[in-house]
Amino acid sequence: MSTNTTDKPRKVTTRRLTEMKQRGEKISMLTAYDYSSAKILDQAGIDVILVGDSASNVMAGNVTTLPITLDQMIYHGQSVTKGVNRALVVVDLPFGSYQGNSKEALASAIRIMKESDAEAVKMEGGAEIRESVERILSAGIPVMGHLGLTPQSINKFGTYNVRAREEAEAQKLIEDAKLLEEIGCFAIVLEKIPAELAKRVSEELTIPTIGIGAGGGTDGQVLVMHDMLGINQGFSPRFLRRYADLAGVMTDAVSRYIEDVKSGDFPNEKESY
């Protein structure tokens, strides 16, 4: 009788994230946009992979997240899910695919789920997108909320500064968070808000919160992979911790490759047929 030691690791689900919150286990989340990166993140043990509309910035070179299309998000989602066995994969609904039209929102979410094989979608906003969130949830599609700094609304805010410092905005954020929980969201991203406010929201909700620039009182953390790996060096807010300098590593490797090609050192006899 043999013991199978090759069992797959337990799949992360929306329910499991709630269980993690209940037992005080922090949730780790990073963005990914392609098969190779997603596979590395998944094998390293990341809990949640966000196919973020930040792909507009780090993959396509746009200044904001606004230009990326639903088709492009689906393409990135397809690439990521092929490399993932354990992590929960969440795909951002891009700007213009859900605001103001709940039928279009549902159609967008269904396309993402059917065509990318993702397990959930993420949407920015509170009460103003309630109808769209409810319609998507009614189809059995899990929704992750996103409050605080909502980059798709950059033209409304006019700045990427910390949100909800004022009492009125802080109160609205608390109300929106409770509303999103009440209607059925399984988690909420809290971006760039005061740490005390994020801690309070996290304590008052039964669903998990994932922070980015929201202090350590949330139930988990998310960063953009290109930022934390030091690939994107033009972005260094206070909340970002760089875990590597891949831009430096890559520049050095490419420089040595160029040198070896120019000198005729590459390829050598062993590297030839």
BELKA-V41616 format. One record per backbone hydrogen bond with DSSP energy under -1.0 kcal/mol. CO is the residue of the C=O (numbers start at 1). NH is the residue of the N-H. If there is no record, write none. Layout:
# BELKA-V41616
co->(CO & CO)
nh->(NH & NH)
This chain:
# BELKA-V41616
co->(13 & 14 & 15 & 16 & 17 & 18 & 19 & 20 & 21 & 27 & 28 & 29 & 30 & 34 & 35 & 36 & 37 & 38 & 39 & 40 & 41 & 47 & 48 & 49 & 50 & 50 & 51 & 52 & 53 & 54 & 54 & 55 & 55 & 56 & 57 & 69 & 70 & 71 & 72 & 73 & 74 & 75 & 76 & 77 & 78 & 80 & 81 & 86 & 88 & 89 & 90 & 91 & 94 & 101 & 102 & 103 & 104 & 105 & 106 & 107 & 108 & 109 & 110 & 111 & 112 & 120 & 121 & 122 & 126 & 127 & 129 & 130 & 131 & 132 & 133 & 134 & 136 & 136 & 137 & 142 & 143 & 144 & 145 & 146 & 147 & 150 & 151 & 153 & 153 & 154 & 166 & 167 & 168 & 169 & 170 & 171 & 172 & 173 & 174 & 175 & 176 & 177 & 178 & 179 & 180 & 187 & 188 & 189 & 190 & 191 & 192 & 194 & 195 & 196 & 197 & 198 & 199 & 200 & 201 & 208 & 210 & 211 & 212 & 219 & 220 & 221 & 223 & 224 & 224 & 225 & 226 & 226 & 227 & 228 & 229 & 230 & 237 & 245 & 246 & 247 & 248 & 249 & 250 & 251 & 252 & 253 & 254 & 255 & 256 & 257 & 258 & 259 & 260 & 260 & 269)
nh->(17 & 18 & 19 & 20 & 21 & 22 & 23 & 25 & 24 & 221 & 48 & 223 & 50 & 38 & 39 & 40 & 41 & 42 & 43 & 44 & 46 & 88 & 30 & 90 & 32 & 52 & 92 & 55 & 56 & 57 & 58 & 59 & 60 & 62 & 61 & 73 & 74 & 75 & 76 & 77 & 78 & 79 & 80 & 81 & 82 & 83 & 84 & 12 & 49 & 119 & 51 & 122 & 97 & 105 & 106 & 107 & 108 & 109 & 110 & 111 & 112 & 113 & 114 & 115 & 116 & 91 & 144 & 93 & 129 & 130 & 133 & 134 & 135 & 136 & 137 & 138 & 139 & 141 & 140 & 121 & 186 & 123 & 189 & 125 & 191 & 153 & 154 & 156 & 157 & 158 & 170 & 171 & 172 & 173 & 174 & 175 & 176 & 177 & 178 & 179 & 180 & 181 & 182 & 183 & 185 & 145 & 210 & 147 & 212 & 149 & 163 & 198 & 199 & 200 & 201 & 202 & 203 & 204 & 205 & 188 & 190 & 222 & 192 & 27 & 211 & 29 & 31 & 227 & 228 & 229 & 231 & 232 & 230 & 243 & 246 & 247 & 240 & 249 & 250 & 251 & 252 & 253 & 254 & 255 & 256 & 257 & 258 & 259 & 260 & 261 & 262 & 263 & 265 & 266 & 272)
